[in-house]
Amino acid sequence: MQDDPIPWRTRILAVLAALRMLVTGRHVYLSTGCIAGRHDYCSAPAGAQGDKQPARSKFSQAPCVCWCHDP
């Protein structure tokens, strides 16, 4: 069996975020960095394209709903 690069926990979180969006009718953001297990990239103030807002969508400014951002 091949190793899955996306952990089951992250897949479940992505499904829950999608369900939340359907129920509330609002955009729910889950960073592609977090989906890929790169939580440090999502939280960083700079990305591949330069400065960025940590753990926020660059389009809607919605916060990332990943568990790694919980205090």
mmCIF file as Biopython writes it, N, C-alpha, C and O atoms, coordinates in Angstrom:
data_model
#
loop_
_atom_site.group_PDB
_atom_site.id
_atom_site.type_symbol
_atom_site.label_atom_id
_atom_site.label_alt_id
_atom_site.label_comp_id
_atom_site.label_asym_id
_atom_site.label_entity_id
_atom_site.label_seq_id
_atom_site.pdbx_PDB_ins_code
_atom_site.Cartn_x
_atom_site.Cartn_y
_atom_site.Cartn_z
_atom_site.occupancy
_atom_site.B_iso_or_equiv
_atom_site.auth_seq_id
_atom_site.auth_asym_id
_atom_site.pdbx_PDB_model_num
ATOM 1   N N  . MET A ? 1  ? 0.847   -1.178 0.000  1.0 0.0 1  A 1 
ATOM 2   C CA . MET A ? 1  ? 0.000   0.000  0.000  1.0 0.0 1  A 1 
ATOM 3   C C  . MET A ? 1  ? 0.893   1.242  0.000  1.0 0.0 1  A 1 
ATOM 4   O O  . MET A ? 1  ? 1.866   1.316  0.751  1.0 0.0 1  A 1 
ATOM 5   N N  . GLN A ? 2  ? 0.557   2.206  -0.841 1.0 0.0 2  A 1 
ATOM 6   C CA . GLN A ? 2  ? 1.345   3.431  -0.963 1.0 0.0 2  A 1 
ATOM 7   C C  . GLN A ? 2  ? 1.016   4.390  0.178  1.0 0.0 2  A 1 
ATOM 8   O O  . GLN A ? 2  ? -0.132  4.469  0.616  1.0 0.0 2  A 1 
ATOM 9   N N  . ASP A ? 3  ? 2.038   5.129  0.664  1.0 0.0 3  A 1 
ATOM 10  C CA . ASP A ? 3  ? 1.812   6.118  1.713  1.0 0.0 3  A 1 
ATOM 11  C C  . ASP A ? 3  ? 0.947   7.252  1.178  1.0 0.0 3  A 1 
ATOM 12  O O  . ASP A ? 3  ? 1.155   7.728  0.062  1.0 0.0 3  A 1 
ATOM 13  N N  . ASP A ? 4  ? -0.014  7.677  1.973  1.0 0.0 4  A 1 
ATOM 14  C CA . ASP A ? 4  ? -0.904  8.772  1.581  1.0 0.0 4  A 1 
ATOM 15  C C  . ASP A ? 4  ? -0.287  10.075 2.072  1.0 0.0 4  A 1 
ATOM 16  O O  . ASP A ? 4  ? -0.061  10.222 3.273  1.0 0.0 4  A 1 
ATOM 17  N N  . PRO A ? 5  ? -0.005  11.038 1.169  1.0 0.0 5  A 1 
ATOM 18  C CA . PRO A ? 5  ? 0.629   12.283 1.589  1.0 0.0 5  A 1 
ATOM 19  C C  . PRO A ? 5  ? -0.297  13.192 2.398  1.0 0.0 5  A 1 
ATOM 20  O O  . PRO A ? 5  ? 0.178   14.092 3.091  1.0 0.0 5  A 1 
ATOM 21  N N  . ILE A ? 6  ? -1.608  12.970 2.320  1.0 0.0 6  A 1 
ATOM 22  C CA . ILE A ? 6  ? -2.558  13.787 3.077  1.0 0.0 6  A 1 
ATOM 23  C C  . ILE A ? 6  ? -3.108  12.934 4.216  1.0 0.0 6  A 1 
ATOM 24  O O  . ILE A ? 6  ? -3.798  11.944 3.971  1.0 0.0 6  A 1 
ATOM 25  N N  . PRO A ? 7  ? -2.807  13.311 5.468  1.0 0.0 7  A 1 
ATOM 26  C CA . PRO A ? 7  ? -3.243  12.504 6.610  1.0 0.0 7  A 1 
ATOM 27  C C  . PRO A ? 7  ? -4.774  12.464 6.735  1.0 0.0 7  A 1 
ATOM 28  O O  . PRO A ? 7  ? -5.465  13.399 6.329  1.0 0.0 7  A 1 
ATOM 29  N N  . TRP A ? 8  ? -5.280  11.388 7.291  1.0 0.0 8  A 1 
ATOM 30  C CA . TRP A ? 8  ? -6.723  11.218 7.444  1.0 0.0 8  A 1 
ATOM 31  C C  . TRP A ? 8  ? -7.335  12.338 8.256  1.0 0.0 8  A 1 
ATOM 32  O O  . TRP A ? 8  ? -8.467  12.743 7.987  1.0 0.0 8  A 1 
ATOM 33  N N  . ARG A ? 9  ? -6.617  12.851 9.244  1.0 0.0 9  A 1 
ATOM 34  C CA . ARG A ? 9  ? -7.134  13.927 10.089 1.0 0.0 9  A 1 
ATOM 35  C C  . ARG A ? 9  ? -7.414  15.177 9.251  1.0 0.0 9  A 1 
ATOM 36  O O  . ARG A ? 9  ? -8.429  15.846 9.447  1.0 0.0 9  A 1 
ATOM 37  N N  . THR A ? 10 ? -6.514  15.485 8.321  1.0 0.0 10 A 1 
ATOM 38  C CA . THR A ? 10 ? -6.680  16.650 7.464  1.0 0.0 10 A 1 
ATOM 39  C C  . THR A ? 10 ? -7.819  16.446 6.485  1.0 0.0 10 A 1 
ATOM 40  O O  . THR A ? 10 ? -8.552  17.387 6.181  1.0 0.0 10 A 1 
ATOM 41  N N  . ARG A ? 11 ? -7.978  15.228 5.986  1.0 0.0 11 A 1 
ATOM 42  C CA . ARG A ? 11 ? -9.098  14.941 5.077  1.0 0.0 11 A 1 
ATOM 43  C C  . ARG A ? 11 ? -10.436 15.121 5.793  1.0 0.0 11 A 1 
ATOM 44  O O  . ARG A ? 11 ? -11.376 15.681 5.229  1.0 0.0 11 A 1 
ATOM 45  N N  . ILE A ? 12 ? -10.517 14.650 7.023  1.0 0.0 12 A 1 
ATOM 46  C CA . ILE A ? 12 ? -11.752 14.811 7.803  1.0 0.0 12 A 1 
ATOM 47  C C  . ILE A ? 12 ? -12.022 16.293 8.036  1.0 0.0 12 A 1 
ATOM 48  O O  . ILE A ? 12 ? -13.165 16.735 7.926  1.0 0.0 12 A 1 
ATOM 49  N N  . LEU A ? 13 ? -10.993 17.061 8.355  1.0 0.0 13 A 1 
ATOM 50  C CA . LEU A ? 13 ? -11.155 18.493 8.576  1.0 0.0 13 A 1 
ATOM 51  C C  . LEU A ? 13 ? -11.661 19.192 7.315  1.0 0.0 13 A 1 
ATOM 52  O O  . LEU A ? 13 ? -12.508 20.081 7.397  1.0 0.0 13 A 1 
ATOM 53  N N  . ALA A ? 14 ? -11.150 18.796 6.158  1.0 0.0 14 A 1 
ATOM 54  C CA . ALA A ? 14 ? -11.594 19.390 4.898  1.0 0.0 14 A 1 
ATOM 55  C C  . ALA A ? 14 ? -13.075 19.102 4.651  1.0 0.0 14 A 1 
ATOM 56  O O  . ALA A ? 14 ? -13.811 19.980 4.200  1.0 0.0 14 A 1 
ATOM 57  N N  . VAL A ? 15 ? -13.508 17.886 4.942  1.0 0.0 15 A 1 
ATOM 58  C CA . VAL A ? 15 ? -14.917 17.526 4.774  1.0 0.0 15 A 1 
ATOM 59  C C  . VAL A ? 15 ? -15.777 18.318 5.751  1.0 0.0 15 A 1 
ATOM 60  O O  . VAL A ? 15 ? -16.839 18.811 5.371  1.0 0.0 15 A 1 
ATOM 61  N N  . LEU A ? 16 ? -15.346 18.449 6.985  1.0 0.0 16 A 1 
ATOM 62  C CA . LEU A ? 16 ? -16.109 19.221 7.978  1.0 0.0 16 A 1 
ATOM 63  C C  . LEU A ? 16 ? -16.202 20.688 7.581  1.0 0.0 16 A 1 
ATOM 64  O O  . LEU A ? 16 ? -17.250 21.307 7.765  1.0 0.0 16 A 1 
ATOM 65  N N  . ALA A ? 17 ? -15.130 21.256 7.041  1.0 0.0 17 A 1 
ATOM 66  C CA . ALA A ? 17 ? -15.149 22.646 6.585  1.0 0.0 17 A 1 
ATOM 67  C C  . ALA A ? 17 ? -16.147 22.813 5.447  1.0 0.0 17 A 1 
ATOM 68  O O  . ALA A ? 17 ? -16.881 23.800 5.408  1.0 0.0 17 A 1 
ATOM 69  N N  . ALA A ? 18 ? -16.181 21.863 4.526  1.0 0.0 18 A 1 
ATOM 70  C CA . ALA A ? 18 ? -17.130 21.933 3.417  1.0 0.0 18 A 1 
ATOM 71  C C  . ALA A ? 18 ? -18.571 21.835 3.926  1.0 0.0 18 A 1 
ATOM 72  O O  . ALA A ? 18 ? -19.451 22.546 3.440  1.0 0.0 18 A 1 
ATOM 73  N N  . LEU A ? 19 ? -18.809 20.967 4.890  1.0 0.0 19 A 1 
ATOM 74  C CA . LEU A ? 19 ? -20.151 20.847 5.467  1.0 0.0 19 A 1 
ATOM 75  C C  . LEU A ? 19 ? -20.555 22.136 6.181  1.0 0.0 19 A 1 
ATOM 76  O O  . LEU A ? 19 ? -21.703 22.570 6.086  1.0 0.0 19 A 1 
ATOM 77  N N  . ARG A ? 20 ? -19.609 22.743 6.892  1.0 0.0 20 A 1 
ATOM 78  C CA . ARG A ? 20 ? -19.900 23.997 7.580  1.0 0.0 20 A 1 
ATOM 79  C C  . ARG A ? 20 ? -20.295 25.072 6.568  1.0 0.0 20 A 1 
ATOM 80  O O  . ARG A ? 20 ? -21.208 25.860 6.812  1.0 0.0 20 A 1 
ATOM 81  N N  . MET A ? 21 ? -19.604 25.095 5.442  1.0 0.0 21 A 1 
ATOM 82  C CA . MET A ? 21 ? -19.911 26.078 4.408  1.0 0.0 21 A 1 
ATOM 83  C C  . MET A ? 21 ? -21.315 25.848 3.857  1.0 0.0 21 A 1 
ATOM 84  O O  . MET A ? 21 ? -22.054 26.806 3.630  1.0 0.0 21 A 1 
ATOM 85  N N  . LEU A ? 22 ? -21.691 24.589 3.639  1.0 0.0 22 A 1 
ATOM 86  C CA . LEU A ? 22 ? -23.020 24.284 3.125  1.0 0.0 22 A 1 
ATOM 87  C C  . LEU A ? 22 ? -24.110 24.678 4.118  1.0 0.0 22 A 1 
ATOM 88  O O  . LEU A ? 22 ? -25.158 25.193 3.729  1.0 0.0 22 A 1 
ATOM 89  N N  . VAL A ? 23 ? -23.856 24.434 5.398  1.0 0.0 23 A 1 
ATOM 90  C CA . VAL A ? 23 ? -24.865 24.723 6.424  1.0 0.0 23 A 1 
ATOM 91  C C  . VAL A ? 23 ? -25.010 26.230 6.651  1.0 0.0 23 A 1 
ATOM 92  O O  . VAL A ? 23 ? -26.127 26.736 6.763  1.0 0.0 23 A 1 
ATOM 93  N N  . THR A ? 24 ? -23.888 26.942 6.718  1.0 0.0 24 A 1 
ATOM 94  C CA . THR A ? 24 ? -23.939 28.376 7.037  1.0 0.0 24 A 1 
ATOM 95  C C  . THR A ? 24 ? -24.115 29.247 5.804  1.0 0.0 24 A 1 
ATOM 96  O O  . THR A ? 24 ? -24.542 30.396 5.918  1.0 0.0 24 A 1 
ATOM 97  N N  . GLY A ? 25 ? -23.792 28.720 4.624  1.0 0.0 25 A 1 
ATOM 98  C CA . GLY A ? 25 ? -23.872 29.518 3.409  1.0 0.0 25 A 1 
ATOM 99  C C  . GLY A ? 25 ? -22.733 30.512 3.274  1.0 0.0 25 A 1 
ATOM 100 O O  . GLY A ? 25 ? -22.784 31.398 2.422  1.0 0.0 25 A 1 
ATOM 101 N N  . ARG A ? 26 ? -21.707 30.377 4.103  1.0 0.0 26 A 1 
ATOM 102 C CA . ARG A ? 26 ? -20.570 31.293 4.064  1.0 0.0 26 A 1 
ATOM 103 C C  . ARG A ? 26 ? -19.321 30.551 3.630  1.0 0.0 26 A 1 
ATOM 104 O O  . ARG A ? 26 ? -19.222 29.329 3.744  1.0 0.0 26 A 1 
ATOM 105 N N  . HIS A ? 27 ? -18.375 31.323 3.131  1.0 0.0 27 A 1 
ATOM 106 C CA . HIS A ? 27 ? -17.092 30.763 2.714  1.0 0.0 27 A 1 
ATOM 107 C C  . HIS A ? 27 ? -16.315 30.273 3.930  1.0 0.0 27 A 1 
ATOM 108 O O  . HIS A ? 27 ? -16.162 31.004 4.909  1.0 0.0 27 A 1 
ATOM 109 N N  . VAL A ? 28 ? -15.831 29.051 3.869  1.0 0.0 28 A 1 
ATOM 110 C CA . VAL A ? 28 ? -14.986 28.494 4.920  1.0 0.0 28 A 1 
ATOM 111 C C  . VAL A ? 28 ? -13.657 28.166 4.270  1.0 0.0 28 A 1 
ATOM 112 O O  . VAL A ? 28 ? -13.607 27.457 3.265  1.0 0.0 28 A 1 
ATOM 113 N N  . TYR A ? 29 ? -12.576 28.684 4.845  1.0 0.0 29 A 1 
ATOM 114 C CA . TYR A ? 29 ? -11.246 28.563 4.239  1.0 0.0 29 A 1 
ATOM 115 C C  . TYR A ? 29 ? -10.403 27.517 4.953  1.0 0.0 29 A 1 
ATOM 116 O O  . TYR A ? 29 ? -10.265 27.542 6.176  1.0 0.0 29 A 1 
ATOM 117 N N  . LEU A ? 30 ? -9.846  26.603 4.182  1.0 0.0 30 A 1 
ATOM 118 C CA . LEU A ? 30 ? -8.869  25.647 4.685  1.0 0.0 30 A 1 
ATOM 119 C C  . LEU A ? 30 ? -7.661  25.744 3.770  1.0 0.0 30 A 1 
ATOM 120 O O  . LEU A ? 30 ? -7.731  25.379 2.596  1.0 0.0 30 A 1 
ATOM 121 N N  . SER A ? 31 ? -6.565  26.232 4.303  1.0 0.0 31 A 1 
ATOM 122 C CA . SER A ? 31 ? -5.349  26.480 3.532  1.0 0.0 31 A 1 
ATOM 123 C C  . SER A ? 31 ? -4.849  25.226 2.821  1.0 0.0 31 A 1 
ATOM 124 O O  . SER A ? 31 ? -4.876  24.129 3.378  1.0 0.0 31 A 1 
ATOM 125 N N  . THR A ? 32 ? -4.395  25.405 1.588  1.0 0.0 32 A 1 
ATOM 126 C CA . THR A ? 32 ? -3.805  24.275 0.880  1.0 0.0 32 A 1 
ATOM 127 C C  . THR A ? 32 ? -2.521  23.822 1.571  1.0 0.0 32 A 1 
ATOM 128 O O  . THR A ? 32 ? -2.141  22.655 1.475  1.0 0.0 32 A 1 
ATOM 129 N N  . GLY A ? 33 ? -1.852  24.746 2.267  1.0 0.0 33 A 1 
ATOM 130 C CA . GLY A ? 33 ? -0.678  24.369 3.063  1.0 0.0 33 A 1 
ATOM 131 C C  . GLY A ? 33 ? -1.060  23.393 4.158  1.0 0.0 33 A 1 
ATOM 132 O O  . GLY A ? 33 ? -0.368  22.401 4.385  1.0 0.0 33 A 1 
ATOM 133 N N  . CYS A ? 34 ? -2.161  23.674 4.836  1.0 0.0 34 A 1 
ATOM 134 C CA . CYS A ? 34 ? -2.618  22.779 5.905  1.0 0.0 34 A 1 
ATOM 135 C C  . CYS A ? 34 ? -3.116  21.449 5.339  1.0 0.0 34 A 1 
ATOM 136 O O  . CYS A ? 34 ? -2.890  20.396 5.936  1.0 0.0 34 A 1 
ATOM 137 N N  . ILE A ? 35 ? -3.790  21.495 4.195  1.0 0.0 35 A 1 
ATOM 138 C CA . ILE A ? 35 ? -4.251  20.256 3.576  1.0 0.0 35 A 1 
ATOM 139 C C  . ILE A ? 35 ? -3.065  19.351 3.257  1.0 0.0 35 A 1 
ATOM 140 O O  . ILE A ? 35 ? -3.148  18.131 3.401  1.0 0.0 35 A 1 
ATOM 141 N N  . ALA A ? 36 ? -1.965  19.956 2.826  1.0 0.0 36 A 1 
ATOM 142 C CA . ALA A ? 36 ? -0.763  19.190 2.482  1.0 0.0 36 A 1 
ATOM 143 C C  . ALA A ? 36 ? 0.101   18.871 3.696  1.0 0.0 36 A 1 
ATOM 144 O O  . ALA A ? 36 ? 1.159   18.256 3.558  1.0 0.0 36 A 1 
ATOM 145 N N  . GLY A ? 37 ? -0.339  19.283 4.887  1.0 0.0 37 A 1 
ATOM 146 C CA . GLY A ? 37 ? 0.440   19.018 6.097  1.0 0.0 37 A 1 
ATOM 147 C C  . GLY A ? 37 ? 1.549   20.032 6.343  1.0 0.0 37 A 1 
ATOM 148 O O  . GLY A ? 37 ? 2.407   19.800 7.195  1.0 0.0 37 A 1 
ATOM 149 N N  . ARG A ? 38 ? 1.556   21.147 5.622  1.0 0.0 38 A 1 
ATOM 150 C CA . ARG A ? 38 ? 2.559   22.210 5.766  1.0 0.0 38 A 1 
ATOM 151 C C  . ARG A ? 38 ? 2.005   23.321 6.650  1.0 0.0 38 A 1 
ATOM 152 O O  . ARG A ? 38 ? 1.850   24.455 6.197  1.0 0.0 38 A 1 
ATOM 153 N N  . HIS A ? 39 ? 1.704   23.001 7.914  1.0 0.0 39 A 1 
ATOM 154 C CA . HIS A ? 39 ? 1.092   23.956 8.832  1.0 0.0 39 A 1 
ATOM 155 C C  . HIS A ? 39 ? 2.005   25.145 9.100  1.0 0.0 39 A 1 
ATOM 156 O O  . HIS A ? 39 ? 1.522   26.252 9.339  1.0 0.0 39 A 1 
ATOM 157 N N  . ASP A ? 40 ? 3.314   24.931 9.064  1.0 0.0 40 A 1 
ATOM 158 C CA . ASP A ? 40 ? 4.255   26.024 9.268  1.0 0.0 40 A 1 
ATOM 159 C C  . ASP A ? 40 ? 4.158   27.047 8.139  1.0 0.0 40 A 1 
ATOM 160 O O  . ASP A ? 40 ? 4.334   28.242 8.374  1.0 0.0 40 A 1 
ATOM 161 N N  . TYR A ? 41 ? 3.882   26.593 6.923  1.0 0.0 41 A 1 
ATOM 162 C CA . TYR A ? 41 ? 3.758   27.501 5.774  1.0 0.0 41 A 1 
ATOM 163 C C  . TYR A ? 41 ? 2.504   28.363 5.912  1.0 0.0 41 A 1 
ATOM 164 O O  . TYR A ? 41 ? 2.545   29.566 5.655  1.0 0.0 41 A 1 
ATOM 165 N N  . CYS A ? 42 ? 1.400   27.756 6.315  1.0 0.0 42 A 1 
ATOM 166 C CA . CYS A ? 42 ? 0.142   28.492 6.476  1.0 0.0 42 A 1 
ATOM 167 C C  . CYS A ? 42 ? 0.291   29.592 7.523  1.0 0.0 42 A 1 
ATOM 168 O O  . CYS A ? 42 ? -0.212  30.700 7.332  1.0 0.0 42 A 1 
ATOM 169 N N  . SER A ? 43 ? 0.967   29.299 8.611  1.0 0.0 43 A 1 
ATOM 170 C CA . SER A ? 43 ? 1.103   30.247 9.710  1.0 0.0 43 A 1 
ATOM 171 C C  . SER A ? 43 ? 2.193   31.289 9.501  1.0 0.0 43 A 1 
ATOM 172 O O  . SER A ? 43 ? 2.277   32.252 10.263 1.0 0.0 43 A 1 
ATOM 173 N N  . ALA A ? 44 ? 3.022   31.115 8.490  1.0 0.0 44 A 1 
ATOM 174 C CA . ALA A ? 44 ? 4.153   32.020 8.260  1.0 0.0 44 A 1 
ATOM 175 C C  . ALA A ? 44 ? 3.691   33.364 7.679  1.0 0.0 44 A 1 
ATOM 176 O O  . ALA A ? 44 ? 2.697   33.415 6.955  1.0 0.0 44 A 1 
ATOM 177 N N  . PRO A ? 45 ? 4.408   34.451 7.995  1.0 0.0 45 A 1 
ATOM 178 C CA . PRO A ? 45 ? 4.063   35.768 7.455  1.0 0.0 45 A 1 
ATOM 179 C C  . PRO A ? 45 ? 4.513   35.975 6.016  1.0 0.0 45 A 1 
ATOM 180 O O  . PRO A ? 45 ? 4.152   36.979 5.402  1.0 0.0 45 A 1 
ATOM 181 N N  . ALA A ? 46 ? 5.288   35.056 5.467  1.0 0.0 46 A 1 
ATOM 182 C CA . ALA A ? 46 ? 5.745   35.170 4.081  1.0 0.0 46 A 1 
ATOM 183 C C  . ALA A ? 46 ? 5.576   33.823 3.393  1.0 0.0 46 A 1 
ATOM 184 O O  . ALA A ? 46 ? 5.796   32.771 3.994  1.0 0.0 46 A 1 
ATOM 185 N N  . GLY A ? 47 ? 5.180   33.872 2.116  1.0 0.0 47 A 1 
ATOM 186 C CA . GLY A ? 47 ? 4.984   32.653 1.344  1.0 0.0 47 A 1 
ATOM 187 C C  . GLY A ? 47 ? 5.836   32.659 0.100  1.0 0.0 47 A 1 
ATOM 188 O O  . GLY A ? 47 ? 6.766   33.457 -0.022 1.0 0.0 47 A 1 
ATOM 189 N N  . ALA A ? 48 ? 5.525   31.776 -0.819 1.0 0.0 48 A 1 
ATOM 190 C CA . ALA A ? 48 ? 6.297   31.640 -2.059 1.0 0.0 48 A 1 
ATOM 191 C C  . ALA A ? 48 ? 6.227   32.904 -2.917 1.0 0.0 48 A 1 
ATOM 192 O O  . ALA A ? 48 ? 7.149   33.191 -3.681 1.0 0.0 48 A 1 
ATOM 193 N N  . GLN A ? 49 ? 5.137   33.652 -2.789 1.0 0.0 49 A 1 
ATOM 194 C CA . GLN A ? 49 ? 4.962   34.868 -3.586 1.0 0.0 49 A 1 
ATOM 195 C C  . GLN A ? 49 ? 5.258   36.140 -2.796 1.0 0.0 49 A 1 
ATOM 196 O O  . GLN A ? 49 ? 4.926   37.235 -3.252 1.0 0.0 49 A 1 
ATOM 197 N N  . GLY A ? 50 ? 5.875   36.019 -1.623 1.0 0.0 50 A 1 
ATOM 198 C CA . GLY A ? 50 ? 6.207   37.196 -0.815 1.0 0.0 50 A 1 
ATOM 199 C C  . GLY A ? 50 ? 5.354   37.272 0.442  1.0 0.0 50 A 1 
ATOM 200 O O  . GLY A ? 50 ? 4.887   36.257 0.957  1.0 0.0 50 A 1 
ATOM 201 N N  . ASP A ? 51 ? 5.159   38.503 0.928  1.0 0.0 51 A 1 
ATOM 202 C CA . ASP A ? 51 ? 4.405   38.716 2.163  1.0 0.0 51 A 1 
ATOM 203 C C  . ASP A ? 51 ? 2.973   38.211 2.022  1.0 0.0 51 A 1 
ATOM 204 O O  . ASP A ? 51 ? 2.370   38.278 0.950  1.0 0.0 51 A 1 
ATOM 205 N N  . LYS A ? 52 ? 2.442   37.700 3.147  1.0 0.0 52 A 1 
ATOM 206 C CA . LYS A ? 52 ? 1.065   37.230 3.173  1.0 0.0 52 A 1 
ATOM 207 C C  . LYS A ? 52 ? 0.507   37.379 4.575  1.0 0.0 52 A 1 
ATOM 208 O O  . LYS A ? 52 ? 1.252   37.570 5.535  1.0 0.0 52 A 1 
ATOM 209 N N  . GLN A ? 53 ? -0.784  37.291 4.683  1.0 0.0 53 A 1 
ATOM 210 C CA . GLN A ? 53 ? -1.461  37.332 5.980  1.0 0.0 53 A 1 
ATOM 211 C C  . GLN A ? 53 ? -1.474  35.908 6.526  1.0 0.0 53 A 1 
ATOM 212 O O  . GLN A ? 53 ? -2.078  35.028 5.912  1.0 0.0 53 A 1 
ATOM 213 N N  . PRO A ? 54 ? -0.826  35.657 7.661  1.0 0.0 54 A 1 
ATOM 214 C CA . PRO A ? 54 ? -0.776  34.293 8.189  1.0 0.0 54 A 1 
ATOM 215 C C  . PRO A ? 54 ? -2.166  33.704 8.467  1.0 0.0 54 A 1 
ATOM 216 O O  . PRO A ? 54 ? -3.013  34.348 9.085  1.0 0.0 54 A 1 
ATOM 217 N N  . ALA A ? 55 ? -2.377  32.492 8.009  1.0 0.0 55 A 1 
ATOM 218 C CA . ALA A ? 55 ? -3.593  31.711 8.278  1.0 0.0 55 A 1 
ATOM 219 C C  . ALA A ? 55 ? -4.870  32.402 7.826  1.0 0.0 55 A 1 
ATOM 220 O O  . ALA A ? 55 ? -5.905  32.276 8.480  1.0 0.0 55 A 1 
ATOM 221 N N  . ARG A ? 56 ? -4.809  33.137 6.707  1.0 0.0 56 A 1 
ATOM 222 C CA . ARG A ? 56 ? -5.984  33.814 6.156  1.0 0.0 56 A 1 
ATOM 223 C C  . ARG A ? 56 ? -6.021  33.655 4.643  1.0 0.0 56 A 1 
ATOM 224 O O  . ARG A ? 56 ? -4.984  33.567 3.986  1.0 0.0 56 A 1 
ATOM 225 N N  . SER A ? 57 ? -7.226  33.621 4.109  1.0 0.0 57 A 1 
ATOM 226 C CA . SER A ? 57 ? -7.412  33.560 2.658  1.0 0.0 57 A 1 
ATOM 227 C C  . SER A ? 57 ? -6.979  34.883 2.034  1.0 0.0 57 A 1 
ATOM 228 O O  . SER A ? 57 ? -7.339  35.948 2.534  1.0 0.0 57 A 1 
ATOM 229 N N  . LYS A ? 58 ? -6.218  34.827 0.958  1.0 0.0 58 A 1 
ATOM 230 C CA . LYS A ? 58 ? -5.797  36.069 0.305  1.0 0.0 58 A 1 
ATOM 231 C C  . LYS A ? 58 ? -6.939  36.693 -0.479 1.0 0.0 58 A 1 
ATOM 232 O O  . LYS A ? 58 ? -6.839  37.850 -0.885 1.0 0.0 58 A 1 
ATOM 233 N N  . PHE A ? 59 ? -8.012  35.963 -0.701 1.0 0.0 59 A 1 
ATOM 234 C CA . PHE A ? 59 ? -9.143  36.492 -1.456 1.0 0.0 59 A 1 
ATOM 235 C C  . PHE A ? 59 ? -10.249 37.029 -0.552 1.0 0.0 59 A 1 
ATOM 236 O O  . PHE A ? 59 ? -10.766 38.122 -0.784 1.0 0.0 59 A 1 
ATOM 237 N N  . SER A ? 60 ? -10.610 36.273 0.467  1.0 0.0 60 A 1 
ATOM 238 C CA . SER A ? 60 ? -11.740 36.674 1.316  1.0 0.0 60 A 1 
ATOM 239 C C  . SER A ? 60 ? -11.340 37.112 2.715  1.0 0.0 60 A 1 
ATOM 240 O O  . SER A ? 60 ? -12.177 37.615 3.465  1.0 0.0 60 A 1 
ATOM 241 N N  . GLN A ? 61 ? -10.075 36.930 3.080  1.0 0.0 61 A 1 
ATOM 242 C CA . GLN A ? 61 ? -9.575  37.207 4.432  1.0 0.0 61 A 1 
ATOM 243 C C  . GLN A ? 61 ? -10.203 36.310 5.496  1.0 0.0 61 A 1 
ATOM 244 O O  . GLN A ? 61 ? -10.060 36.573 6.690  1.0 0.0 61 A 1 
ATOM 245 N N  . ALA A ? 62 ? -10.897 35.255 5.073  1.0 0.0 62 A 1 
ATOM 246 C CA . ALA A ? 62 ? -11.458 34.301 6.028  1.0 0.0 62 A 1 
ATOM 247 C C  . ALA A ? 62 ? -10.320 33.562 6.722  1.0 0.0 62 A 1 
ATOM 248 O O  . ALA A ? 62 ? -9.324  33.231 6.079  1.0 0.0 62 A 1 
ATOM 249 N N  . PRO A ? 63 ? -10.447 33.296 8.023  1.0 0.0 63 A 1 
ATOM 250 C CA . PRO A ? 63 ? -9.393  32.576 8.736  1.0 0.0 63 A 1 
ATOM 251 C C  . PRO A ? 63 ? -9.380  31.098 8.353  1.0 0.0 63 A 1 
ATOM 252 O O  . PRO A ? 63 ? -10.420 30.517 8.044  1.0 0.0 63 A 1 
ATOM 253 N N  . CYS A ? 64 ? -8.196  30.504 8.377  1.0 0.0 64 A 1 
ATOM 254 C CA . CYS A ? 64 ? -8.055  29.074 8.128  1.0 0.0 64 A 1 
ATOM 255 C C  . CYS A ? 64 ? -8.676  28.318 9.307  1.0 0.0 64 A 1 
ATOM 256 O O  . CYS A ? 64 ? -8.439  28.655 10.467 1.0 0.0 64 A 1 
ATOM 257 N N  . VAL A ? 65 ? -9.469  27.301 8.995  1.0 0.0 65 A 1 
ATOM 258 C CA . VAL A ? 65 ? -10.174 26.567 10.048 1.0 0.0 65 A 1 
ATOM 259 C C  . VAL A ? 65 ? -9.419  25.330 10.524 1.0 0.0 65 A 1 
ATOM 260 O O  . VAL A ? 65 ? -9.973  24.520 11.267 1.0 0.0 65 A 1 
ATOM 261 N N  . CYS A ? 66 ? -8.169  25.174 10.110 1.0 0.0 66 A 1 
ATOM 262 C CA . CYS A ? 66 ? -7.391  24.004 10.507 1.0 0.0 66 A 1 
ATOM 263 C C  . CYS A ? 66 ? -7.175  23.956 12.031 1.0 0.0 66 A 1 
ATOM 264 O O  . CYS A ? 66 ? -7.063  24.990 12.690 1.0 0.0 66 A 1 
ATOM 265 N N  . TRP A ? 67 ? -7.122  22.756 12.558 1.0 0.0 67 A 1 
ATOM 266 C CA . TRP A ? 67 ? -6.917  22.564 14.000 1.0 0.0 67 A 1 
ATOM 267 C C  . TRP A ? 67 ? -5.589  23.159 14.471 1.0 0.0 67 A 1 
ATOM 268 O O  . TRP A ? 67 ? -5.454  23.501 15.646 1.0 0.0 67 A 1 
ATOM 269 N N  . CYS A ? 68 ? -4.608  23.288 13.576 1.0 0.0 68 A 1 
ATOM 270 C CA . CYS A ? 68 ? -3.286  23.750 13.994 1.0 0.0 68 A 1 
ATOM 271 C C  . CYS A ? 68 ? -3.265  25.212 14.419 1.0 0.0 68 A 1 
ATOM 272 O O  . CYS A ? 68 ? -2.283  25.668 15.006 1.0 0.0 68 A 1 
ATOM 273 N N  . HIS A ? 69 ? -4.341  25.959 14.132 1.0 0.0 69 A 1 
ATOM 274 C CA . HIS A ? 69 ? -4.387  27.378 14.510 1.0 0.0 69 A 1 
ATOM 275 C C  . HIS A ? 69 ? -5.116  27.612 15.811 1.0 0.0 69 A 1 
ATOM 276 O O  . HIS A ? 69 ? -5.161  28.741 16.298 1.0 0.0 69 A 1 
ATOM 277 N N  . ASP A ? 70 ? -5.693  26.564 16.388 1.0 0.0 70 A 1 
ATOM 278 C CA . ASP A ? 70 ? -6.373  26.702 17.668 1.0 0.0 70 A 1 
ATOM 279 C C  . ASP A ? 70 ? -5.349  26.959 18.760 1.0 0.0 70 A 1 
ATOM 280 O O  . ASP A ? 70 ? -4.285  26.341 18.782 1.0 0.0 70 A 1 
ATOM 281 N N  . PRO A ? 71 ? -5.677  27.877 19.670 1.0 0.0 71 A 1 
ATOM 282 C CA . PRO A ? 71 ? -4.711  28.181 20.746 1.0 0.0 71 A 1 
ATOM 283 C C  . PRO A ? 71 ? -4.501  27.033 21.703 1.0 0.0 71 A 1 
ATOM 284 O O  . PRO A ? 71 ? -3.720  27.152 22.648 1.0 0.0 71 A 1 
#
